[in-house]
Amino acid sequence: MALQVTRVGRLNSDQVNSVLRSATLAPSTHNTQPWLFRCTGTGIELHADPRRILPVTDPDRRELVLSCGAALFTLRTAIHALGFHPATTLMPSRADPDLLAIVRPLAERTPDPRVVGLARAIPRRRTNRRPFQPTAVPRSILPLLRHAAELEHTWMSSLDTEQCGLLRDITDRAHLDQLADPAFLAELGRWTELRAGTREGVPSYATAGSPADESWLLDEFGAAGAGTRPNPLVVLIASLTDGRLDRLQAGQALQRVLLTATAAGLHASFISPPILVPSARAELRRLLGCGVWPQVLLRFGYGSPLPWTPRRALEDVLLEKLVSA
């Protein structure tokens, strides 16, 4: 029998199913999908799933909270697109730090066409781990992406050619540090060397055609032949401080930026080593020179269509309140 969930606020059971399935399409580090949802009569709770912590890659749970923030924005957007106001409370319980947000679908409202456009982009968004086409990203896109980040209370900036050249060096060193750590390699293997039918992690088809190292992400800067093709658009999403709330907001900003880019026909790659390696992240802060905390580095361009990475079944991400139909 098909799994259904209880009615929540103004949403009927089918609508709750729809918005939850949309939320599970958010990006996450190694596709760990570290979120859980509880449906009550009045709201949908978003919880961090502590079973999906990456103890080597993400010892302070920063990436986990970012990923949950991306799922939260997706949930809010899907509810709004159905014509309901997603009243959202962040960090509602000091006693339960894993309860990150409650979204209450309240009064009906006319959907904002811009948000509806983002909702339509949810199933089309992909993390593209392959090289992009040699086509320049129009500079007119950048204000749209920056505004998307600002709407979620974060700061976003594009990196110029000189900064990207320095970032390439930081990325190379950080990736070498990762490769020198057997514990990191073992953890990475657990999430990428997957058996058939697994609904989590990064399957081989998602990385087919991608070079094994990370430096290719910035090869246009400082590489032989530089200047013969357009430079990529590299942006940083950052916060003024680095607490759990900042990270949750940065995750929401990340997904709004990604969906804005998807709606404009762009694909995105994550440039992860400078963010995940603490010494590299500190070096990146110095490179920026403005006191902000780097949360996400993204590279935008035009890519070929990709299949979805797998997602956990809805019953695996729900807490309680299950019914069958």
C-alpha positions, 0 to 999 in steps of 0.5 A: 500500500502507498505510504501517506502521512497525516494532514498538516495544517492547511495541507492535506495528506497528498500535499504533505507527501508532495512537499516532503518528497520535494524536500528530500531532493536537496543537496547534501555532502556525499549525498548523506541526506542527513534529515528527518521530518516529523508531521504534527497536526500543525506543522512539519518538524525538521530534525538533523539525523545524528546517524548520518554525521561524517565524523572525519569529513564533518566533525563539528556537524557544519555540513550536516546543518547546511544540508538540512538548511537546504532541505528546509528551504526546499520544503518552504518553497514547495509549500509556498508554491501550493498556495500556503504561507510556510511560517517557519521557526528556526532552532525552536528548542534549546532542549533538543538541538537536533530539532532545527526548524518547524514549518507551519502551513498557515493561511492560503496565499497567492503564490509569488510567481518567482517562488513558483519558478524556484519550485519548478526547478527543484526536480531539475537541480543536479550537482554536476561533477563533470567539466562544464561546456566552454560557454561564458556565464552571463554576468547578468546572472550574478546579481540574481544569485547575490540577491537570492543569498541576501534574501536568506540573510547571508553574504555572497561574492564572486571571486575574481581571476586573481582570487581564483588563482590563489583559490586553486592553490588552496584547493590543491593543498587541501585535497592533498591533505585529504588524500593523505588521511586514511580515515578520510579515504575510508569514510569517502569510500563508504559513501561512494563505493556503493552496492546496486540499489543503494538509496544514499551516497554518490553512485559511480554514474554521478561522477562518470566523466569527472577527473579523479582529483579536485584541481580541474574545478579551477583549471582555467586559472593558472593552467596552461592555455588559460585565456583560451576559454571563458573563466568559470563563475566562482561564488562564495556564500558566507556568514558574518558569524559561524554558529548553528543558526548561521549555518542553517541560514547558509544552507537555505541560501545555498538552495535558493541560489542553486534553484535560482541558477537552475531556473536560469539554465545553469549547473553547479559544482561544489568546490569542497576541500577549501571549506572542509579542511580547517587550515584551508578554510582559515586561509580562505578567510584571509584571502577574502580579507573581510572577516566573513566565515566561508560556508559554501564555494560554488562553480557555475557553468553550462553542463549536460543533463544528468540523472538523479542521485538516489534518495531515501524512501519517504518512510526512512526520513519520517518520524512517527505519524505514519498511516497507510492508504 
